[in-house]
């Protein structure tokens, strides 16, 4: 019997608590056990594993590289156990299935709602959890088992051993402004026209910001005059409507909000193209709900006449 097979759920929870509190005494108190008993258990675990999992220092404990590796696995195991319980509860109550989706703002306005509508036709009693954030945050949650799928920009996605990915479509980027903005009355705009105004920019490191910066660099231009840096799509829309600032959005997002009279896409061709795709964990057994939702994403992409990858 290996040391991993002797671990119980309670042991996994102890490891998480030790990592989060950095304290044997705090973890012992939370777990309603004794400090000496917990210290002995941790020492025995490290002996069995053949490595040090936590560094001891004056302020308490800090996971080693090996400890971080084990704790990441433990977080995924606990997330999967929680999801398993939720799915079992749903089945017992006659509902099915449960699925957790992460989306970046680029996918939120149309693609995700359309895919959800298709999915609910397939599974009328399904429960869907939807979280919106940046791709870096969402991919981390995906690897930890907190999400089943992540949909968003794959422009700068780096392949990972733990994940699979599929491109859904490519699209251009658009410069957007409020309806009635002075630049909406002009055609064939150039960068000089746009540089006269302040901008709302997505945070550095986000794919859409990197595409914009690349377009500027390719044109030999300096950074834009940024008044606001924001990853909130709704806040950005409000700021655009109440000022003469400009921002950038994916073609699909710009079209969605233009049709609703909230913004106007300017007559400007930007030398930048992005890709929207889906990521999921590379596992031997994939939940049927995950497979179904991927099919719904493809259907939603095709329905909008996008070019599939």
TORDO-462027 format. One record per residue (C-alpha): x, y, z; residue number from 0. Coordinates in nm, 2 decimals, padded with zeros to 4 digits. Layout:
N
[[X Y Z] NUM]
...
This chain:
309
[[00.00 00.00 00.00] 0]
[[00.15 00.34 -00.10] 1]
[[00.14 00.65 00.12] 2]
[[-00.12 00.81 -00.11] 3]
[[-00.37 00.53 -00.07] 4]
[[-00.36 00.58 00.31] 5]
[[-00.47 00.94 00.28] 6]
[[-00.83 01.02 00.37] 7]
[[-01.04 01.33 00.29] 8]
[[-00.97 01.47 00.64] 9]
[[-00.60 01.44 00.57] 10]
[[-00.64 01.64 00.24] 11]
[[-00.83 01.91 00.43] 12]
[[-00.55 01.93 00.69] 13]
[[-00.30 01.99 00.41] 14]
[[-00.51 02.27 00.26] 15]
[[-00.55 02.43 00.61] 16]
[[-00.17 02.41 00.68] 17]
[[-00.10 02.58 00.34] 18]
[[-00.36 02.85 00.40] 19]
[[-00.29 02.93 00.77] 20]
[[00.08 02.86 00.77] 21]
[[00.04 02.74 01.12] 22]
[[00.03 02.40 01.29] 23]
[[-00.15 02.55 01.60] 24]
[[-00.42 02.72 01.40] 25]
[[-00.48 02.41 01.18] 26]
[[-00.50 02.20 01.50] 27]
[[-00.75 02.43 01.65] 28]
[[-00.96 02.44 01.33] 29]
[[-00.95 02.06 01.29] 30]
[[-01.02 02.01 01.66] 31]
[[-00.70 01.80 01.71] 32]
[[-00.38 01.85 01.91] 33]
[[-00.08 02.03 01.79] 34]
[[00.17 01.75 01.88] 35]
[[-00.06 01.50 01.70] 36]
[[-00.08 01.71 01.39] 37]
[[00.30 01.77 01.39] 38]
[[00.36 01.40 01.41] 39]
[[00.11 01.32 01.13] 40]
[[00.28 01.58 00.90] 41]
[[00.63 01.44 00.99] 42]
[[00.51 01.08 00.92] 43]
[[00.36 01.20 00.59] 44]
[[00.68 01.36 00.48] 45]
[[00.87 01.05 00.57] 46]
[[00.63 00.83 00.37] 47]
[[00.65 01.07 00.07] 48]
[[01.02 01.09 00.09] 49]
[[01.03 01.47 00.07] 50]
[[00.98 01.78 00.28] 51]
[[00.64 01.93 00.21] 52]
[[00.66 02.24 00.44] 53]
[[00.95 02.46 00.54] 54]
[[00.96 02.54 00.91] 55]
[[01.05 02.90 01.00] 56]
[[00.99 03.15 01.28] 57]
[[00.65 03.26 01.14] 58]
[[00.52 02.91 01.09] 59]
[[00.50 02.69 00.77] 60]
[[00.55 02.76 00.40] 61]
[[00.50 02.49 00.13] 62]
[[00.80 02.37 -00.05] 63]
[[00.79 02.32 -00.43] 64]
[[00.70 01.96 -00.36] 65]
[[00.44 02.07 -00.11] 66]
[[00.28 02.32 -00.36] 67]
[[00.26 02.03 -00.62] 68]
[[00.08 01.80 -00.38] 69]
[[-00.15 02.08 -00.25] 70]
[[-00.25 02.17 -00.61] 71]
[[-00.35 01.80 -00.66] 72]
[[-00.53 01.80 -00.33] 73]
[[-00.73 02.11 -00.43] 74]
[[-00.84 01.94 -00.75] 75]
[[-00.94 01.62 -00.57] 76]
[[-01.15 01.82 -00.32] 77]
[[-01.31 02.02 -00.59] 78]
[[-01.40 01.71 -00.78] 79]
[[-01.54 01.55 -00.47] 80]
[[-01.76 01.86 -00.41] 81]
[[-01.87 01.85 -00.77] 82]
[[-01.95 01.48 -00.74] 83]
[[-02.17 01.55 -00.43] 84]
[[-02.35 01.83 -00.61] 85]
[[-02.41 01.61 -00.92] 86]
[[-02.53 01.32 -00.70] 87]
[[-02.77 01.56 -00.52] 88]
[[-02.90 01.69 -00.85] 89]
[[-02.97 01.33 -00.97] 90]
[[-03.14 01.24 -00.65] 91]
[[-03.36 01.55 -00.69] 92]
[[-03.43 01.46 -01.05] 93]
[[-03.22 01.74 -01.20] 94]
[[-02.93 01.69 -01.44] 95]
[[-02.66 01.79 -01.51] 96]
[[-02.45 02.05 -01.32] 97]
[[-02.18 02.24 -01.52] 98]
[[-01.95 02.53 -01.43] 99]
[[-01.85 02.77 -01.71] 100]
[[-01.59 03.04 -01.71] 101]
[[-01.60 03.32 -01.97] 102]
[[-01.39 03.62 -02.05] 103]
[[-01.58 03.94 -02.14] 104]
[[-01.51 03.88 -02.51] 105]
[[-01.74 03.57 -02.51] 106]
[[-02.00 03.69 -02.26] 107]
[[-02.24 03.90 -02.47] 108]
[[-02.36 03.66 -02.74] 109]
[[-02.16 03.34 -02.77] 110]
[[-02.21 03.21 -02.42] 111]
[[-02.58 03.30 -02.39] 112]
[[-02.65 03.13 -02.72] 113]
[[-02.46 02.82 -02.62] 114]
[[-02.64 02.81 -02.29] 115]
[[-02.98 02.83 -02.47] 116]
[[-02.88 02.53 -02.69] 117]
[[-02.76 02.34 -02.38] 118]
[[-03.09 02.40 -02.19] 119]
[[-03.28 02.27 -02.49] 120]
[[-03.08 01.95 -02.45] 121]
[[-03.10 01.94 -02.07] 122]
[[-03.41 02.14 -01.96] 123]
[[-03.34 02.07 -01.59] 124]
[[-02.97 02.14 -01.59] 125]
[[-02.80 02.38 -01.35] 126]
[[-02.53 02.61 -01.50] 127]
[[-02.28 02.82 -01.30] 128]
[[-02.13 03.10 -01.50] 129]
[[-01.83 03.30 -01.39] 130]
[[-01.67 03.60 -01.57] 131]
[[-01.31 03.70 -01.53] 132]
[[-00.98 03.73 -01.71] 133]
[[-00.84 03.42 -01.89] 134]
[[-00.55 03.38 -01.65] 135]
[[-00.78 03.36 -01.35] 136]
[[-01.03 03.13 -01.52] 137]
[[-00.76 02.89 -01.65] 138]
[[-00.63 02.86 -01.29] 139]
[[-00.98 02.77 -01.17] 140]
[[-01.02 02.53 -01.45] 141]
[[-00.70 02.34 -01.36] 142]
[[-00.81 02.33 -00.99] 143]
[[-01.13 02.17 -01.09] 144]
[[-01.35 02.46 -01.00] 145]
[[-01.47 02.50 -01.36] 146]
[[-01.55 02.25 -01.63] 147]
[[-01.49 02.47 -01.93] 148]
[[-01.34 02.81 -02.00] 149]
[[-01.44 03.02 -02.31] 150]
[[-01.25 03.33 -02.41] 151]
[[-00.96 03.47 -02.61] 152]
[[-00.68 03.23 -02.70] 153]
[[-00.46 03.49 -02.86] 154]
[[-00.18 03.44 -02.61] 155]
[[-00.28 03.10 -02.47] 156]
[[00.02 02.88 -02.41] 157]
[[-00.05 02.50 -02.44] 158]
[[-00.05 02.32 -02.10] 159]
[[-00.01 01.96 -02.02] 160]
[[-00.32 01.96 -01.81] 161]
[[-00.56 02.13 -02.06] 162]
[[-00.70 02.08 -02.41] 163]
[[-00.81 02.37 -02.62] 164]
[[-01.01 02.43 -02.94] 165]
[[-01.04 02.75 -03.14] 166]
[[-01.40 02.84 -03.22] 167]
[[-01.36 03.14 -03.45] 168]
[[-01.14 03.44 -03.54] 169]
[[-01.25 03.80 -03.54] 170]
[[-01.12 04.15 -03.59] 171]
[[-01.10 04.41 -03.32] 172]
[[-01.30 04.74 -03.33] 173]
[[-01.26 05.08 -03.18] 174]
[[-01.58 05.19 -03.01] 175]
[[-01.72 05.51 -02.88] 176]
[[-02.05 05.65 -02.76] 177]
[[-02.32 05.72 -03.02] 178]
[[-02.29 06.08 -03.13] 179]
[[-01.91 06.09 -03.06] 180]
[[-01.74 06.34 -03.29] 181]
[[-01.55 06.05 -03.46] 182]
[[-01.87 05.87 -03.55] 183]
[[-01.94 06.14 -03.80] 184]
[[-01.61 06.08 -03.99] 185]
[[-01.51 05.80 -04.23] 186]
[[-01.17 05.65 -04.31] 187]
[[-01.02 05.74 -03.97] 188]
[[-00.65 05.70 -03.90] 189]
[[-00.45 05.66 -03.58] 190]
[[-00.39 06.04 -03.56] 191]
[[-00.77 06.09 -03.53] 192]
[[-00.79 05.84 -03.25] 193]
[[-00.48 05.97 -03.06] 194]
[[-00.66 06.30 -03.00] 195]
[[-00.89 06.13 -02.74] 196]
[[-00.83 05.96 -02.41] 197]
[[-00.89 05.58 -02.39] 198]
[[-01.03 05.32 -02.16] 199]
[[-00.79 05.03 -02.18] 200]
[[-00.80 04.67 -02.07] 201]
[[-00.53 04.58 -01.81] 202]
[[-00.18 04.50 -01.93] 203]
[[-00.13 04.13 -01.99] 204]
[[-00.49 04.07 -02.12] 205]
[[-00.51 03.93 -02.47] 206]
[[-00.71 04.23 -02.61] 207]
[[-00.47 04.48 -02.46] 208]
[[-00.17 04.29 -02.61] 209]
[[-00.34 04.29 -02.95] 210]
[[-00.40 04.67 -02.93] 211]
[[-00.04 04.73 -02.81] 212]
[[00.09 04.52 -03.10] 213]
[[-00.12 04.72 -03.35] 214]
[[00.03 05.04 -03.21] 215]
[[00.38 04.90 -03.23] 216]
[[00.34 04.78 -03.58] 217]
[[00.23 05.14 -03.68] 218]
[[00.53 05.29 -03.50] 219]
[[00.32 05.46 -03.24] 220]
[[00.37 05.53 -02.87] 221]
[[00.12 05.40 -02.60] 222]
[[-00.23 05.55 -02.60] 223]
[[-00.34 05.82 -02.36] 224]
[[-00.50 05.60 -02.10] 225]
[[-00.74 05.77 -01.85] 226]
[[-00.89 05.44 -01.72] 227]
[[-00.76 05.09 -01.70] 228]
[[-01.05 04.85 -01.64] 229]
[[-01.15 04.48 -01.70] 230]
[[-01.51 04.55 -01.63] 231]
[[-01.71 04.54 -01.95] 232]
[[-02.02 04.70 -01.80] 233]
[[-01.82 04.98 -01.63] 234]
[[-01.64 05.05 -01.96] 235]
[[-01.97 05.08 -02.14] 236]
[[-02.10 05.33 -01.89] 237]
[[-01.79 05.54 -01.91] 238]
[[-01.80 05.54 -02.29] 239]
[[-02.16 05.66 -02.29] 240]
[[-02.08 05.95 -02.05] 241]
[[-01.76 06.08 -02.21] 242]
[[-01.57 06.11 -02.53] 243]
[[-01.32 05.84 -02.44] 244]
[[-01.26 05.55 -02.68] 245]
[[-01.20 05.18 -02.62] 246]
[[-01.14 04.86 -02.81] 247]
[[-01.36 04.55 -02.83] 248]
[[-01.38 04.23 -03.02] 249]
[[-01.59 04.24 -03.34] 250]
[[-01.87 04.03 -03.18] 251]
[[-01.89 04.25 -02.87] 252]
[[-01.88 04.57 -03.07] 253]
[[-02.16 04.44 -03.30] 254]
[[-02.37 04.32 -03.00] 255]
[[-02.37 04.66 -02.82] 256]
[[-02.39 04.86 -03.15] 257]
[[-02.72 04.69 -03.24] 258]
[[-02.85 04.79 -02.90] 259]
[[-02.75 05.15 -02.95] 260]
[[-02.51 05.16 -02.66] 261]
[[-02.19 05.22 -02.86] 262]
[[-02.08 05.28 -03.21] 263]
[[-01.80 05.10 -03.39] 264]
[[-01.58 05.36 -03.56] 265]
[[-01.48 05.35 -03.93] 266]
[[-01.13 05.24 -03.86] 267]
[[-00.95 04.92 -03.98] 268]
[[-00.72 04.79 -03.71] 269]
[[-00.44 04.55 -03.80] 270]
[[-00.53 04.31 -03.52] 271]
[[-00.71 03.98 -03.52] 272]
[[-00.80 03.76 -03.22] 273]
[[-00.92 03.41 -03.17] 274]
[[-01.20 03.29 -02.94] 275]
[[-01.18 02.93 -02.81] 276]
[[-01.27 02.68 -02.54] 277]
[[-01.04 02.50 -02.29] 278]
[[-01.11 02.20 -02.08] 279]
[[-00.91 01.96 -01.86] 280]
[[-00.72 01.67 -02.02] 281]
[[-00.88 01.38 -01.84] 282]
[[-00.94 01.02 -01.94] 283]
[[-01.31 01.05 -01.85] 284]
[[-01.49 01.36 -01.96] 285]
[[-01.83 01.43 -01.83] 286]
[[-02.11 01.41 -02.09] 287]
[[-02.22 01.76 -01.99] 288]
[[-01.88 01.90 -02.09] 289]
[[-01.90 01.73 -02.43] 290]
[[-02.25 01.85 -02.48] 291]
[[-02.16 02.21 -02.40] 292]
[[-01.87 02.21 -02.64] 293]
[[-02.11 02.10 -02.91] 294]
[[-02.34 02.38 -02.81] 295]
[[-02.05 02.63 -02.84] 296]
[[-01.97 02.51 -03.19] 297]
[[-02.34 02.54 -03.29] 298]
[[-02.36 02.89 -03.15] 299]
[[-02.04 02.99 -03.34] 300]
[[-02.16 02.84 -03.66] 301]
[[-02.50 03.01 -03.62] 302]
[[-02.33 03.35 -03.63] 303]
[[-02.15 03.27 -03.95] 304]
[[-01.80 03.26 -03.79] 305]
[[-01.51 03.08 -03.95] 306]
[[-01.43 02.77 -03.74] 307]
[[-01.08 02.65 -03.67] 308]
